[in-house]
Amino acid sequence: MVGLSSCDVDRVNDPNNPSLASVTADASKAELQVLVTGLEARNRGYVTNSAQMFGSFGREVYAFFGSDPRFLNDWLGLGGNAETYPDFFASGGTYVNPYLAVKQANVLISAANNSTQLTTEETFGYTGFAKTIKGFQLLWPLLQQFENGIRVDVEDPLNPGPTLGFDAALTEIRSILDEGFTDLDKAGGSFSFNLTAGFGDESDPDDVLYKNPTAMRQINRAIAARAALYAEDYGGALTALSESFMNLDAADAQDLLEGPTHVYGNAPDVNNPLFYPLDASTSTILIVHPRMIEDALPGDVRVTTKFAERVNNPITDASLNDVATSDPIVGAYQDARWTSNISPIPMIRNEELILIYAEAQARQGGDAVSAINTIRNIWEVGDYTGGTSTDELIDEILFQRRYSLWLEGHHWVDMRRLGRLNEIDTREGGTIYTQVERRVSEIAWDEG
């Protein structure tokens, strides 16, 4: 009797954990706000791995992480590791995490489109924001996988779309960004949801706010310019930049930082994952690659503002030695960009846009030098005096990107897209990978 009667008890949904169907059927603005905030949180999931793993691949840093030797051995290709392998060690951050954000964006799009509690303009605000973040996030697994390609259509997890090659996937990502741009154009003058201080801090009178559809369109176009650069569509990059928040008249380092950020906090939020106390005794720290110090131009302010010398606690690892001399590679400098463990981290910023502009101009025979000089003079290395052929200008732009965008997920990608992976310093005797192998789950799905 007890067993039978227990089957008749009504099911009660947990109000703090509503079902997916309850959110996507006819969501209230309060429910949609939760999805927006969750998407912002998911949007920062790539940051750790793009800095640590991509940074190791491109020899911007060495990951002196005593917890597991694979951070050095596998990421640097030591001990005969000439290729990666399926489910490559600690690579989920630039694959799994972005897809979690994409899933969140897809849920937000579905919820907004199915809600009867929104005006048409309000709906476009939600979908435009979600598609902008979705396009941004899909770039990270594509950059990791490169010629392996990725799935872009993952709206139905039980029936995902095909794996697309690099060019086809990039075309689809650019289309998603364009859709987001169009939606934002139809979203009216304001959003009906709130964003964190990562899109502008109202309490700071000097902070630029990106909390309305017009300003979000500028962010969308900034991301579109990055995607156009990867597609070698330099005219498209310049068009996108003209509608972005790019400021070619930047006068100081603060102007170069302009753009949206990922915000962090103390528990129950998460800390800035790239912050390490300066010169502290530790067995877990990202170390600046020695060549970043060796190749720097005299007087370059980026060196003194980005890198801090570990005067009292230089660090070494038994597996990391210079193959030419057999001497230990000493970790003498660390990341100095963050003032605390809750400092925000840029998502995309003006300095990158200026350098995209310079590269696109160089490729099309335009004035790249003015943009190059904006960067050089802010960092106190003086005007560019080198050659002005396309190849010479690209050399200079690549050098500036290496220092200006250090550890922001770009150098390994830049060297690969420019066919220069063989120029990366491998003094430790490691391998420079071209891409990461497809994940076991992806292989199994296609074979099933």
C-alpha positions in Angstrom: 0.0 0.0 0.0 2.8 2.4 0.9 4.6 1.6 -2.3 1.6 2.1 -4.4 0.5 5.4 -2.8 4.0 6.8 -3.1 3.6 6.7 -6.9 0.7 9.1 -6.7 2.6 11.9 -5.0 2.8 15.0 -7.3 6.3 15.9 -8.5 7.5 19.3 -7.3 10.0 21.2 -9.3 12.9 22.7 -7.5 12.4 26.5 -7.8 16.1 27.1 -7.6 16.9 24.6 -10.4 14.1 24.9 -13.0 13.9 22.4 -15.8 15.2 23.4 -19.2 11.7 23.1 -20.6 10.3 25.5 -18.0 12.8 28.1 -19.1 12.5 27.7 -22.8 8.7 27.5 -22.9 7.6 31.0 -21.7 10.4 32.5 -19.7 9.9 35.5 -17.5 12.4 38.4 -17.6 13.7 37.2 -14.2 14.4 33.8 -15.7 16.0 35.3 -18.8 18.2 37.4 -16.5 19.6 34.2 -14.9 20.4 32.9 -18.3 22.2 36.1 -19.3 24.2 36.1 -16.1 25.1 32.5 -16.6 26.2 33.2 -20.2 28.6 35.9 -18.9 30.0 33.4 -16.4 30.4 30.7 -19.1 31.9 33.3 -21.5 35.1 33.4 -19.4 35.7 29.6 -19.3 38.3 29.7 -22.1 40.6 32.2 -20.5 42.7 29.8 -18.4 43.5 27.3 -21.1 44.0 29.8 -23.9 46.7 31.5 -21.8 48.3 28.4 -20.3 48.1 25.9 -23.1 48.1 28.2 -26.2 50.8 30.2 -24.4 52.9 27.1 -23.9 52.5 26.0 -27.5 53.7 29.4 -28.7 56.4 29.6 -26.1 55.1 32.8 -24.5 55.3 31.0 -21.2 56.4 27.8 -19.5 53.8 26.2 -17.1 55.9 25.4 -14.0 53.0 23.4 -12.4 54.5 21.0 -9.9 51.1 19.2 -9.6 51.6 17.2 -12.8 54.7 16.9 -15.1 52.4 16.7 -18.2 52.0 20.5 -18.1 55.6 20.7 -19.3 56.2 17.3 -20.9 53.0 17.1 -23.0 52.3 20.8 -23.7 55.9 21.3 -24.8 56.3 18.0 -26.6 59.2 16.8 -24.6 60.4 13.2 -24.4 59.5 12.4 -28.0 55.9 13.6 -28.0 55.9 14.8 -31.6 52.1 14.9 -31.8 49.1 15.5 -29.5 46.6 12.7 -28.9 42.8 12.3 -28.5 41.7 13.9 -25.3 45.1 15.7 -25.1 46.1 16.5 -21.6 44.3 19.5 -20.0 42.9 20.8 -23.3 39.2 20.9 -22.4 39.4 24.6 -21.5 39.5 25.7 -25.1 37.1 23.0 -26.3 34.6 21.8 -23.7 34.3 25.1 -21.9 33.4 27.2 -25.1 30.8 24.6 -26.0 29.2 25.0 -22.6 29.0 28.7 -23.3 27.5 27.9 -26.8 24.9 25.7 -25.1 24.0 28.5 -22.7 23.7 30.9 -25.6 21.5 28.5 -27.5 19.2 28.1 -24.5 19.0 31.9 -24.1 18.1 32.3 -27.8 15.4 29.6 -27.6 14.0 31.1 -24.3 13.8 34.6 -25.7 12.2 33.5 -29.0 9.6 31.4 -27.1 8.7 34.0 -24.5 5.4 35.9 -24.7 6.5 38.4 -22.1 8.9 40.3 -24.4 8.4 42.9 -27.1 9.9 42.2 -30.5 12.8 44.7 -29.7 13.5 43.1 -26.4 13.7 39.6 -28.0 16.2 40.9 -30.5 18.3 42.3 -27.6 18.6 38.9 -26.0 19.3 37.0 -29.3 21.7 39.6 -30.6 23.7 39.4 -27.4 23.6 35.6 -27.3 24.7 35.2 -30.9 27.6 37.7 -30.3 28.9 35.6 -27.5 28.2 32.4 -29.3 30.3 33.5 -32.3 33.1 34.6 -30.0 33.2 31.3 -28.2 33.1 29.1 -31.3 36.4 30.6 -32.4 38.3 29.0 -29.5 37.7 25.3 -30.3 38.3 26.1 -33.9 41.6 27.6 -33.2 42.5 24.6 -31.1 41.4 22.1 -33.7 42.5 24.0 -36.8 42.5 21.6 -39.8 40.5 19.0 -37.9 37.5 21.4 -37.9 34.7 21.6 -35.4 30.9 21.2 -35.2 29.2 24.6 -35.3 25.6 23.3 -35.2 25.2 21.8 -31.8 21.7 23.0 -30.9 20.4 19.5 -30.7 22.9 17.5 -28.6 21.5 14.2 -29.8 21.7 15.2 -33.5 24.6 17.6 -33.9 25.6 19.0 -37.3 28.6 17.7 -39.2 32.2 18.5 -38.5 33.2 21.4 -40.7 36.7 22.1 -41.9 38.5 25.3 -40.8 37.3 27.5 -43.6 33.7 26.3 -43.6 33.5 26.5 -39.8 34.9 30.1 -39.9 32.3 31.0 -42.5 29.5 29.8 -40.3 30.9 31.6 -37.3 31.1 34.8 -39.2 27.5 34.2 -40.3 26.4 33.8 -36.6 28.1 37.1 -35.7 26.4 38.8 -38.7 23.1 37.5 -37.4 23.8 38.8 -34.0 24.7 42.2 -35.5 21.4 42.3 -37.4 19.4 41.3 -34.3 21.1 44.1 -32.3 20.2 46.6 -34.9 16.6 45.7 -34.3 16.8 45.8 -30.5 15.9 49.4 -29.9 17.8 51.8 -27.6 18.2 49.6 -24.5 18.4 46.1 -23.2 15.8 44.7 -20.9 18.5 42.8 -19.0 21.5 43.7 -16.9 25.1 43.0 -17.6 28.0 43.0 -15.2 30.8 45.6 -14.9 32.7 43.7 -17.5 30.6 45.6 -20.0 31.1 48.9 -18.2 31.0 50.1 -14.6 28.3 52.7 -14.0 30.0 53.8 -10.8 33.1 54.9 -12.8 32.5 58.1 -14.8 35.5 57.3 -17.0 34.4 53.8 -18.0 32.8 53.2 -21.4 29.5 51.4 -21.2 28.6 48.6 -23.6 25.2 47.9 -22.0 22.9 48.9 -24.9 22.4 47.4 -28.4 24.3 50.1 -30.2 27.5 49.6 -28.1 27.1 45.8 -28.2 27.1 46.0 -32.0 30.5 47.6 -31.7 31.7 44.6 -29.7 30.1 42.2 -32.2 32.1 44.0 -35.0 35.3 43.8 -33.1 34.9 40.0 -32.9 33.9 39.9 -36.5 37.1 41.8 -37.4 39.2 39.1 -35.6 37.3 36.4 -37.5 37.8 38.2 -40.8 41.5 38.4 -40.2 41.6 34.6 -39.6 39.7 34.2 -42.9 42.2 36.5 -44.7 39.4 38.7 -45.6 41.2 42.0 -45.1 38.6 44.2 -46.7 36.0 42.6 -44.4 38.2 43.2 -41.4 38.5 46.9 -42.2 34.7 47.2 -42.7 34.0 45.5 -39.4 36.6 47.7 -37.6 34.9 50.8 -39.0 31.8 49.8 -37.0 33.6 48.6 -33.9 34.9 50.5 -30.9 38.4 50.8 -32.4 40.0 54.1 -31.6 43.0 54.8 -33.9 43.7 58.0 -31.9 44.7 56.1 -28.7 47.0 58.3 -26.7 48.0 56.1 -23.8 48.0 52.6 -22.4 44.5 53.1 -20.9 43.1 53.8 -24.3 44.6 50.5 -25.6 42.8 48.6 -22.8 39.4 49.9 -23.9 36.9 47.1 -24.5 34.8 44.5 -22.6 36.3 42.4 -19.9 35.7 39.2 -17.9 35.1 40.0 -14.3 36.1 37.9 -11.3 35.4 37.9 -7.6 35.9 36.1 -4.3 33.8 33.1 -3.3 31.2 32.1 -4.3 32.5 33.6 -7.6 35.9 32.6 -9.0 39.2 34.3 -8.9 41.3 35.7 -11.8 42.9 32.4 -12.9 46.1 34.2 -14.1 47.0 36.0 -10.9 50.0 34.8 -9.0 51.5 36.8 -6.0 54.7 38.4 -7.1 57.9 36.6 -6.3 56.2 34.2 -3.9 57.7 30.8 -3.2 55.6 28.3 -5.2 55.7 25.2 -7.4 52.7 26.4 -9.5 53.2 29.4 -11.7 53.3 30.6 -15.3 56.8 31.8 -16.2 57.6 34.3 -18.9 59.5 32.6 -21.7 63.2 33.8 -21.6 63.0 34.9 -25.2 60.3 37.5 -24.4 62.9 39.3 -22.3 65.8 38.7 -24.7 64.0 40.0 -27.8 62.4 43.1 -26.3 63.3 46.5 -27.7 65.2 48.8 -25.4 62.9 51.0 -23.3 59.8 49.0 -24.2 57.3 49.8 -21.3 55.4 46.6 -22.0 58.3 44.7 -20.5 58.3 46.6 -17.2 54.5 46.6 -17.0 53.7 43.0 -18.0 56.7 41.1 -16.6 58.0 41.1 -13.0 61.4 39.6 -12.1 61.4 36.9 -9.5 64.4 38.3 -7.6 64.2 36.1 -4.5 62.4 33.0 -5.9 63.6 32.1 -9.4 62.2 28.7 -10.3 63.5 25.6 -12.2 62.2 22.2 -13.1 64.3 19.0 -13.5 62.6 18.3 -16.9 63.3 21.7 -18.4 66.8 22.3 -19.6 68.5 24.1 -22.5 69.4 21.3 -24.9 72.3 23.4 -26.3 74.0 24.0 -22.9 72.4 21.4 -20.6 71.8 24.2 -18.2 68.5 24.5 -16.4 66.0 27.0 -17.9 65.4 29.4 -15.1 62.0 31.0 -14.6 63.2 34.5 -13.8 60.0 36.5 -14.7 56.3 36.1 -14.1 53.1 37.8 -15.2 52.7 41.2 -13.6 49.5 42.4 -15.3 47.1 41.9 -12.4 46.9 43.9 -9.2 44.8 41.3 -7.3 43.1 38.0 -7.6 39.8 39.7 -8.7 41.3 41.9 -11.4 39.3 41.7 -14.7 40.7 40.1 -17.8 40.2 41.6 -21.3 37.8 39.9 -23.7 38.8 41.9 -26.7 40.3 45.3 -26.7 41.4 48.4 -28.7 45.1 47.5 -29.0 44.2 44.3 -30.8 41.8 46.2 -33.1 44.5 48.7 -34.0 46.9 45.9 -34.9 44.3 44.1 -37.0 43.8 47.4 -38.8 47.5 47.7 -39.4 47.7 44.2 -40.8 44.7 44.6 -43.0 46.1 47.9 -44.4 49.5 46.3 -45.0 47.9 43.4 -46.9 46.0 45.9 -49.1 48.7 48.4 -49.7 47.3 51.0 -47.3 48.8 53.1 -44.5 49.8 50.5 -41.9 52.7 52.6 -40.5 50.5 55.2 -38.7 48.7 52.4 -36.7 52.0 50.7 -36.0 53.4 54.0 -34.7 50.4 54.5 -32.4 51.3 51.3 -30.7 55.1 51.9 -30.7 54.9 55.4 -29.3 52.5 54.5 -26.5 55.0 51.9 -25.4 57.9 54.3 -25.9 59.9 52.6 -28.6 59.6 55.4 -31.2 58.4 55.5 -34.7 58.9 52.5 -37.1 61.8 53.1 -39.4 62.0 49.8 -41.2 61.0 48.7 -44.7 57.6 49.2 -46.1 57.1 46.1 -48.2 54.2 43.9 -47.3 56.4 41.3 -45.8 58.5 43.8 -43.8 55.3 45.4 -42.4 53.9 42.0 -41.4 57.1 41.2 -39.6 56.8 44.4 -37.6 53.1 43.9 -36.9 53.7 40.3 -35.8 56.4 41.5 -33.4 54.1 44.2 -32.0 51.3 41.6 -31.6 53.7 39.3 -29.7 54.3 41.9 -27.0 51.1 43.9 -27.0 48.8 40.8 -27.0 51.1 38.6 -24.9 49.3 35.6 -23.3 45.9 36.6 -24.7 45.7 33.5 -26.9 47.2 34.9 -30.1 50.9 34.2 -30.7 50.7 30.5 -31.4 47.7 31.2 -33.7 49.5 34.1 -35.4 52.6 32.0 -36.1 50.5 29.2 -37.5 48.4 31.3 -39.8 51.5 33.1 -41.1 53.4 29.8 -41.7 56.0 30.5 -39.1 55.7 27.8 -36.5 59.2 26.7 -37.2 60.5 30.1 -36.0 59.3 29.5 -32.4 62.1 29.0 -29.9 62.4 25.4 -28.7 65.5 25.7 -26.6 64.1 23.1 -24.3 64.1 20.5 -27.2 60.3 20.2 -27.5 57.9 20.2 -30.4 55.7 22.9 -31.8 52.3 21.5 -32.4 50.1 22.6 -35.3 46.8 21.6 -33.6 45.2 19.4 -31.0 43.8 16.0 -31.9 40.0 15.5 -32.1 38.4 14.3 -28.8 37.5 10.7 -28.3 33.8 11.6 -27.9 33.8 13.3 -31.3 35.6 10.4 -33.0 33.2 7.9 -31.4 30.1 9.9 -32.4 31.1 9.9 -36.1 32.0 6.2 -36.0 28.8 5.3 -34.2 
